[in-house]
Amino acid sequence: MQELEPSVLNKINEWLEGSYDADTRQQIQQLLDEKAFTELTDSFYKDLQFGTGGLRGTMGPGSNRINKYTIGKTTQGLANYLKKTYPSEKIKVAIAHDSRNNSDYFARVTAEVFSANGIYVYFFKELRPTPELSFAIRELGCKSGVMITASHNPKEYNGYKAYGADGGQFVSPEDARVLEEVFAIQSIDEVKFDRVEENIEAIGEEIDQLYLDKIAKLSVSPDAIARQKDLKIVFSPIHGTGITLVPKALEKFGFTNVNLVEKQIQPDGNFPTVIYPNPEEKEALTLALEKGVEVDADLIMATDPDADRIGIAVKNNEGEFILLNGNQTGSLLINYLLTAWEQKGLFTGKEYIVKTIVTSYLIDEIAKAKNVECYNTLTGFKYIGELMTRFKDEKVFIGGGEESYGYLIGDLVRDKDAVVSAAFIAEMTAYYKDQGSSLYDTLLNMYLQYGLYKEKLVSVTKKGKSGAEEIKAMMERFRNNPPATLGGSKVTTLKDYELRVSTDIASGTKSDIELPESDVLQFFTEDGSIISARPSGTEPKIKFYCSVKTTLADKAAYDAASKELDAKVDAIMADLGV
């Protein structure tokens, strides 16, 4: 016992002696008997907290784990917040879940707690994508909503994404107020778990239809699709929720030749055919790539378990399938949307796009060339959603996205949306094919016009309490002793988003950063490189986002120029000591 800190031991005893079920107490006692002190410390040393993607963690007993009680406590806190915020209104919420193990159970627990607090619940009776939950909140006039998902994390994880009345995830100051209510709960006995049946209404197909009909109306190039309707598309939901809506959305847009990856159609929280259900990883698209070769596809797409992220593969000029990264797909989408809107004469001068500060600055260049405003937000799609809500009566949102494979087109939801993205990626492919071109060739043309931008994400995993301390120490080192040069180029500007100060290194001049406080550092170099360091809000990682660029003389020079930029990224990371 002496190997457990007193605060951890106190929390363990609270769970052993409190109103927790026998199975939970037995699991904790077994860990004690086995002297699994590291596991117990990680399970109890803190309470799970909201990060950029909500509440997320591994499943199991403990205050730092996802289980009935952490889900219940969070829901009770959210219910208390809603009742204080809307004291004289009938409060409605929507709840959905993905295909993960226990997601349906945690969704039911969430519904039970809300219903026991007198809050009316619209409950998706079967698994559905995250963006549809955001859509339903707005469509049904809800004050909040919850999605049970851990996005693309490994199978041991689950999570809880909380949304506000605008269909976006909670941001400051609301997120802090919700947390205050959660932390104010001193005992699990304060959580109301007793389901009130009349406060829960099952929903499903009727919302699907509404959502799909509205997505179809966003299409910008239906004429190109009509001519290219037999475009050969391969799609995999990677055992997740994408199967419920992506094929239907593609059909709504007019595509008739969609080939599903049969072995990955069935929703399954064990994700049996992949190591990680993450469309950012090439391994997760192995079966989709095989199918693409088999049918000689024009486009391969795969969505993550809750269908808010999407990865794609296209043929290069040698006829080989290559995976595009999130920055490339996002840049292509914005370039297509602005081009198509311009050609259709849709611009009124009020249009804008949004991206995050760690997403390719190629997008900024494209927007500048098209004379469309481009806003940069902190990492996390909730900030894009917040901006959309702020501008909803003044400006027209065309599209936006982030480097982590999440995009949104149109104003229907306030979160990244792989359903609408899949439809528009297919539309974009049809548009360029109709002109005798391909997405790969379009990518090279973009680089010729705006410069070759290359981005790389380097993640360093540091698990548990000790890992969190290591990450904190790394950020302090970079903050207090910033590098003088990176990749052979002088660092000219340091942006510290925690202090909200931008510093010109040569003159020492400081200026304010107009974004909310966040533990992010950005180094800007003389040659246009941008390096961002950011601890993850949802995983035990520190992430380094490297963006480097050069000019591209012609398409034949692409491979050599790309390798030079790879070497530059490696040199930068070496200079950072990572």
Secondary structure, DSSP 8 states (H G I E B T S, - for coil): -TTS-HHHHHHHHHHHHSS--HHHHHHHHHHHHTT-HHHHHHHHSS----BTTBEEEEBSSSTTSBSHHHHHHHHHHHHHHHHHHSTTS--EEEEEE-SSTTHHHHHHHHHHHHHHTT-EEEEESS---HHHHHHHHHHTT-SEEEEE--TTS-TTEEEEEEE-TTSSB--TTHHHHHHHHHHT--SGGGS-----GGGEEEE-HHHHHHHHHHHHTT-S-HHHHHHTTT--EEEE-TTSTHHHHHHHHHHHHT---EEE-GGG-S--TT-TT-SS--TTSGGGGHHHHHHHHHHT-SEEEEE-TTSS-EEEEEE-TTS-EEEE-HHHHHHHHHHHHHHHHHHTT---S-EEEEEETTS-THHHHHHHHTT-EEEEE-SSHHHHHHHHHHHTTT-EEEEEEETTTEEEESSS-SS--HHHHHHHHHHHHHHHHHTT--HHHHHHHHHHHH-EEEEEEEEEE--HHHHHHHHHHHHHHHHHS--SEETTEEEEEEEETTTTEEEETTT--EEE--S---S-EEEEETTS-EEEEEE-SSSSEEEEEEEEEE--S-GGGHHHHHHHHHHHHHHHHHHHT-
